[in-house]
Amino acid sequence: MTVLPQNGARGAKRALTIALALTAAALGTTGCDSAAGAEPGGRVELGVAHGTAVVDPASLAVTARTDDGRRLVLSAPAAGALGEPGPVTRSGGRAHWNYPGTGLSVTAASDHGRLRISLSSDRDQTVRWPVTGTDPAVTGLQLPRGEGLDIPVRDAFWNAGEAKGGLAGSTADVGADLSLPLWGYSMGGHGVSYLTSTDIGTRLQFASADGRLRTTAGHTFDAGEGTRDYEISFSLTDGSPVAPATDFRSYLSQHGRLGSLRAKISRNPAVGRLLGAFHAYVWGEARTADGVAKLKRLGVDRMWLGYDSGPDPMTAQAVQAARRAGYLVGPYDTFANGQDPKSADSPTSVWPGRVYPDFCVRDANGNARTGFGGRGCYLSSRAFDQAEPTAHHLARRTRTMVANGADSYFLDVDATGELFRDYGKGHEMTRAQDRTYRLARMGALTRNLVLGSESAQAWANTVLAFDHGSATPVSDGLWPLERDKETWGGYYPANAPGAFFKPVRLPQELATAMYDPRYRVPLYETALHGSLVNAERWELSYDKLPEQKTARALLAMLYNTPLNFALNGPALEQHGPELAALQRYFSPLHRAAGTEQMSSFRLLTADRSVQRTVFGDGTLTVTANFGTTAYGDLPAHCVDARLRTDARPRRLCPAQPTG
């Protein structure tokens, strides 16, 4: 743990204390575990599921003894000076101590079978702890980038720096860059999960040490941000690559934070039309009644159709045709951007009165926070919340957007981890408060609409019915590629913008980091399948990346998640039959299992090319072969799915990869 400012006066004595403590831990000696009362030093031992956790107050090193006798290192000593610990007070299943020199106090407790360590600080500072992945037995790192990754810690690609697509030297904001507030490690038949309820202000740093990936968490204690508390929960797992997500799902359920698609359908039956539906953003002819009719004639029984709110939105006639076809229809909107109405480049950025610039998020110097793409400013969720009871800006906007009869709504940005500290006079807020205001306004929209948002973080799972983006394990190299309009395409022409329709060949490092099935694991679906429907980012439509089509189709069927498309008249003609064939395969599987938990994920071959998922108590079993040779009677690049009621598996072999 790095503590800023650091107290180095007792460095030599502290080094000796840590060395003695680690020697004792290595020899397996046991500290005293007394009843309530204070005592100097001593290791803290707490029972957890599958073993005993051991915390060294001198260094915050954490180890565990498993029920079968294994010793695991859960955290190396904190990365930096803590100061001398005070006496340890123990009572029941918890222990408490502090570090007077650095203003930190610590509570360690056994909670629902986990070791929960909570730190609080009486001053602004940064800490670096836990230090994870240091156990010599560690083989794999689980990281919820998008849907999820399981990375062999000795893998040369991931041990490289960011410029080559790897992780070494990079840092992830746990509350913004990760789709779930957790990470984990596998150690043979054992593993450990780390989850934090204090993701705001917490970062995860990646390093390559002796050719092995390690991670160090860091938390910034900031009174102004309301982040003076920090909590990490450790769980011993069976080493499965999805075990951290399984633990997180249990955590959400235990704390009443796990949403249910079944409950959402009960409250609004239209949500049920997401089951079996592919998703598409539509342009030109595809957003007309004739375009809807073409989809229906192709045999597409369910779709979610989204459209931008430009000068040619879907008409009431087209919306009614889509609803009669059994489809959901919704506009794209955002409450996050404001621009001068005289020069705004989108209707969604135009607001009445002085919303712009009065509602702009402002930094500590009073400067407006520039909006996405250098456009206008980001708007404060607190400013909207305060104005809504009398001005009704959001209610009026929503009524206008769905006046054509649309029954769904895609609200960009609101569910992402990009939260703002706002210093704007009269609407000051922390990032945690920004999250609260966003949840409240998203909740209001769900009363009558099937709501989706961008790259939904786990905290939004209770209010959303679907999201676009959390299925995509975005690598940072994607953003400069998208900004290269010559390669990626721009936002024109209106009916076929290149950003959505121009095929692109990903550089090899991006293709590996995002779509190599050897590294992909369904962490997000393990945690949240059956709570909301998760799809890829809207600019990464199925046909945008031709070389990844087969892998993406297999992943979608394996994870029981819909594919996302961009459609106009020509695309309907060219790709409509392929879309229809894929959707006909997907629809009965998702209708049966879309509301179920993903109960199992397994790698069936040593090269990780054959993978299997199970949903519910056997409602659906899916086996995907990403390899180049057959697995039993399952051909390469094919998937078998079997509902409980099926006499034999249903097989899909999408188009073979190109290039």
Summary of the structure (lengths in Angstrom):
residues: 659
radius of gyration: 25.7
end to end distance: 47.4
largest distance: 79.1
contacts: 2333
relative contact order: 0.09
helix: 28%
strand: 29%
